[in-house]
Amino acid sequence: MADLPLLSIDVSIARESFLLECRLDIHGKCTAIFGPSGAGKSTLLDLINGNLSPDRGIIKLGKEILVDTSTQAFKAPYQRQIGWVPQDALLFPHLNVIDNLLFGHRRRRDSSHSSPSPHQVIGVLGLDRLLARWPRELSGGEKQRVALGRALLSNSKLLLLDEPLASLDAKKRSEILDLLDEIKHEFNIPIVHVTHSLAEVMRLADQLVLIDQGKIKAAGSIESLMGKADTPMLSDRRDAGSLLKLNDLTLVEGRPAVGLLEGQSLFLPLQAGEWRLPARALPLRVYVPAHEVILALEPPNGLSVRNKLACRIERLIPQTSQTMLVELAIGQQRLLASVTTAASEELGLRADLPVYALIKSLSLDVPAGRNLLSDSEHL
């Protein structure tokens, strides 16, 4: 018997000239809802949270029915045990940090499931020195940390994050991403994260939902969607690429890190002391831009490129009028390479052909999304 979805959604809603139609099952620790501005991401979150009611449909959280238009069932937001973190934090200005944090915690009506304690949340989010401050005295990043803490302490069965990093600079976004990664592994509370930042998706998401113009374009595990040469909204991007998972990593002082990829060594641009790797971070995700991958028909010698991975071509898909996206198999994992149409023809690239993928260590983005994370990184 299949596991019960965390969220089961089958709804439609019309707002002026916009129509959202969504049929979706959500699983996993962290699901990213990814798409451009105006795609329907925030509308979908409002439906899950109860800020909006659909014209038609049903939403279930596990076995619990949140809304069902066929029976006129509807649970208000305060009845749903869902923690919501919006872009602007929305802290109560008349309450200091500790009272903002404990606002929902003090009003808990159901403690049938395990929730983090105030001590745990304050420690993980680093809020100890902020407890007596007022919202007006906090920076943007500090406000978002408090908003996250408040949501975690409200006895939530689910966290909804509505682009909480959109208004922050690159440094603050990186800090909050680290905290979200910590929350994901430290607390057993699933996350649905709305974003249009590919860096945030690669860093946090287990499941990826692609949405545009009110329609679900694709949904599945992030590695499978990013590894395909024909995934809507991803494979035609300028920064198209793939995610590789490493279950083993060796850090030796003064030498690059080495991970194992389906039995082959992958040299990474990391050194001991440069980046702390907690045990929970394994498997480690590595983002490989497709335009940084070079293909060879024979194992090359005499090159400075250290990563020479034996692959097999799965398929080739036109990317632009002059480029092809080549989907490569490395065991069960997938790697994308972007090559010119002329080069593809000259090499005779075709499905099932064995090739070697050459990748400079410095072109690898690890942990995935670190290099992509910038203020200008949008769809």
Secondary structure, DSSP 8 states (H G I E B T S, - for coil): -----SEEEEEEEEETTEEEEEEEEE-SSEEEEE--TTSSHHHHHHHHHTSS--SEEEEEETTEEEEETTTTEE--GGGS-EEEE-TT----TTS-HHHHHHTTGGG-----S----HHHHHHHHT-GGGTT--GGGS-HHHHHHHHHHHHHTTT-SEEEEESTTTTS-HHHHHHHHHHHHHHHHHS---EEEEES-HHHHHHH-SEEEEEETTEEEEEEEHHHHHT-TT-TTTTTSTT-EEEEEES-EE--TTS-EEEEETTEEEEES--TTTS---GGG-SEEEEEEGGGEEEESS---S-S--EEEEEEEEEEEE-SSSEEEEEEEETTEEEEEEEEHHHHHHHT--TT-EEEEEE-GGG-BSSTTTTT-STT---
